[in-house]
Amino acid sequence: MKNITFLFVLLIVFTTQSYSQNQKGEKVKDNISSIKVKDIDGKELSLSDYKNKVLLIVNVASYCGYTKQYSGLQDLYENYKYKGFEILAFPCNQFGNQEPGTNEEIKNFCSSKFNVTFRLFDKIDVNGKNQSPLYSILTDNPVTGKGDIKWNFEKFLVGKNGKIIARFPSSVEPTSEKIVSLIESELKK
């Protein structure tokens, strides 16, 4: 009976994982829902907690030329948070040492300089051997292809089902027509 139960559980796990092929035909995961992350206060949570929410995931830094995008992110959040939209901001210090602070320092900076009320997460690596599991999916999937994060404030739009919809380079402002129209379209689904 134990073997049958184990096989049944294994079958459920295998069939609930969402995989597709990347541009090279390699099998890749294309859904972020099963990923666990830590928020900026160290609390672990599952991205499945955001089921039925449209997400904008951003790697952020406090001392970058794009740091001013926090204002646009906050505006976007305030405009759409009551409609099922969330911003998940992941501090990263991999680009020019532009996020050297502790989580507490980052949190204080964001609230005092930009009045950020969207969720901030634990500082992570978005590239390389210590790349977070979340970013390994975001940077290698059938929608956005395979490619490292180039700089701070790259943005990924994720649908209510946990699947990646689009990737935007740092230079695309959070309140750009391109991002806003996709968010509005996804919120209607």
C-alpha positions as CSV (number, residue, x, y, z in Angstrom):
1,M,0.0,0.0,0.0
2,K,2.9,2.4,0.8
3,N,4.3,1.9,-2.7
4,I,1.0,2.7,-4.4
5,T,0.6,5.8,-2.2
6,F,4.1,6.9,-3.1
7,L,3.5,6.4,-6.8
8,F,0.3,8.2,-6.6
9,V,1.9,11.2,-4.9
10,L,4.8,11.1,-7.4
11,L,2.3,11.1,-10.3
12,I,0.4,14.1,-8.8
13,V,3.7,16.1,-8.3
14,F,4.9,15.3,-11.8
15,T,1.6,16.2,-13.5
16,T,1.1,19.4,-11.6
17,Q,4.6,20.8,-12.6
18,S,4.3,23.0,-15.6
19,Y,7.1,22.5,-18.2
20,S,7.6,23.6,-21.7
21,Q,10.5,23.7,-24.1
22,N,12.8,26.7,-24.4
23,Q,14.2,27.9,-27.8
24,K,16.8,25.1,-27.8
25,G,14.2,22.4,-27.3
26,E,15.3,21.9,-23.7
27,K,12.6,21.1,-21.1
28,V,12.1,24.1,-18.8
29,K,9.7,25.0,-16.1
30,D,7.5,27.9,-17.1
31,N,5.4,28.5,-14.0
32,I,6.6,30.3,-10.8
33,S,3.7,29.1,-8.5
34,S,5.7,26.4,-6.8
35,I,8.6,28.6,-5.9
36,K,9.2,29.6,-2.2
37,V,10.9,33.0,-1.4
38,K,11.6,35.1,1.7
39,D,10.3,38.5,2.1
40,I,12.6,41.4,3.3
41,D,11.8,40.5,6.9
42,G,12.9,36.8,6.4
43,K,9.4,35.3,6.3
44,E,9.1,32.4,3.9
45,L,6.2,32.3,1.5
46,S,5.1,30.5,-1.6
47,L,4.4,32.3,-4.8
48,S,1.3,30.2,-5.0
49,D,-0.1,32.6,-2.4
50,Y,-0.4,35.0,-5.3
51,K,-2.7,32.8,-7.3
52,N,-5.2,34.8,-9.3
53,K,-3.0,37.9,-9.1
54,V,-1.2,39.6,-11.9
55,L,2.4,40.1,-10.8
56,L,5.2,42.5,-11.9
57,I,8.5,41.0,-10.6
58,V,11.5,43.4,-10.6
59,N,15.1,43.2,-9.5
60,V,15.8,46.5,-7.7
61,A,18.7,48.5,-6.3
62,S,19.0,51.6,-4.2
63,Y,22.0,53.3,-5.9
64,C,21.2,52.9,-9.6
65,G,20.4,55.3,-12.3
66,Y,17.0,53.5,-12.6
67,T,16.3,53.7,-8.9
68,K,13.8,56.6,-9.6
69,Q,11.6,53.9,-11.1
70,Y,10.5,53.1,-7.6
71,S,8.2,56.1,-8.0
72,G,6.6,54.6,-11.1
73,L,6.3,51.2,-9.5
74,Q,4.6,52.7,-6.5
75,D,2.2,54.7,-8.8
76,L,1.4,51.5,-10.8
77,Y,0.8,49.6,-7.6
78,E,-1.5,52.2,-6.2
79,N,-3.5,52.3,-9.4
80,Y,-4.0,48.5,-9.7
81,K,-3.6,46.9,-6.3
82,Y,-7.3,46.7,-5.6
83,K,-7.9,45.0,-9.0
84,G,-5.7,42.0,-8.3
85,F,-2.2,43.4,-9.1
86,E,1.0,43.0,-7.0
87,I,4.6,44.1,-7.4
88,L,7.3,41.8,-6.0
89,A,10.6,43.6,-5.7
90,F,13.8,41.6,-5.2
91,P,16.9,43.6,-4.2
92,C,20.1,42.5,-6.0
93,N,23.7,43.6,-5.6
94,Q,25.1,42.0,-8.7
95,F,25.3,45.1,-10.9
96,G,27.9,47.7,-10.0
97,N,27.5,47.1,-6.2
98,Q,24.4,49.3,-6.3
99,E,22.5,47.4,-3.6
100,P,25.1,47.0,-0.8
101,G,22.8,47.5,2.2
102,T,21.2,45.1,4.6
103,N,17.5,44.2,4.2
104,E,16.7,46.6,7.0
105,E,18.6,49.4,5.2
106,I,16.9,48.6,1.9
107,K,13.4,48.6,3.5
108,N,14.1,52.0,5.2
109,F,15.5,53.5,2.0
110,C,12.4,52.4,0.0
111,S,9.9,53.7,2.5
112,S,11.6,57.0,3.3
113,K,12.7,58.0,-0.2
114,F,9.8,56.5,-2.3
115,N,7.0,55.7,0.1
116,V,7.0,52.1,-1.2
117,T,4.1,50.0,0.0
118,F,4.4,47.1,-2.3
119,R,6.2,43.9,-1.1
120,L,10.0,43.8,-0.9
121,F,11.9,40.6,-0.7
122,D,15.2,39.2,0.6
123,K,18.2,40.3,-1.4
124,I,19.0,37.6,-4.0
125,D,21.3,36.8,-6.9
126,V,19.5,36.9,-10.3
127,N,22.4,35.5,-12.3
128,G,25.2,33.0,-11.8
129,K,25.8,30.0,-9.7
130,N,23.7,31.3,-6.8
131,Q,20.8,32.4,-9.0
132,S,17.5,32.2,-7.1
133,P,15.2,29.5,-8.4
134,L,12.6,32.2,-9.3
135,Y,15.0,33.9,-11.6
136,S,16.2,30.6,-13.1
137,I,12.6,30.3,-14.4
138,L,12.2,33.9,-15.3
139,T,15.4,33.9,-17.4
140,D,14.8,30.6,-19.2
141,N,11.3,29.9,-20.4
142,P,9.4,29.6,-23.7
143,V,8.0,33.2,-23.6
144,T,11.1,35.3,-22.8
145,G,13.7,32.9,-24.0
146,K,17.0,32.2,-22.2
147,G,19.1,35.2,-21.1
148,D,20.7,36.6,-18.1
149,I,19.4,39.7,-16.3
150,K,21.4,42.6,-17.9
151,W,20.9,45.3,-15.2
152,N,18.8,46.5,-12.3
153,F,15.1,47.1,-12.7
154,E,14.3,44.4,-15.4
155,K,10.7,43.6,-15.2
156,F,8.7,40.4,-15.7
157,L,4.9,40.3,-16.0
158,V,3.3,37.1,-14.7
159,G,-0.3,36.1,-15.2
160,K,-2.9,35.0,-12.7
161,N,-1.9,31.3,-13.4
162,G,1.7,31.8,-12.5
163,K,2.9,31.8,-16.1
164,I,5.3,34.3,-17.5
165,I,3.8,36.8,-20.0
166,A,6.5,39.3,-20.8
167,R,9.9,40.6,-20.0
168,F,10.9,44.3,-20.1
169,P,14.4,45.7,-20.0
170,S,15.5,48.3,-17.4
171,S,14.9,51.2,-19.7
172,V,11.2,50.5,-20.0
173,E,9.4,52.7,-17.4
174,P,7.0,50.8,-15.1
175,T,4.2,53.2,-16.2
176,S,4.9,52.8,-19.9
177,E,1.9,52.2,-22.2
178,K,3.4,48.8,-23.1
179,I,3.4,47.6,-19.5
180,V,0.2,49.3,-18.4
181,S,-1.8,47.9,-21.3
182,L,-0.6,44.3,-20.7
183,I,-1.4,44.6,-17.0
184,E,-4.9,45.9,-17.8
185,S,-5.4,43.1,-20.3
186,E,-4.3,40.4,-17.8
187,L,-6.5,41.8,-15.0
188,K,-9.6,41.4,-17.3
189,K,-8.9,37.6,-17.7
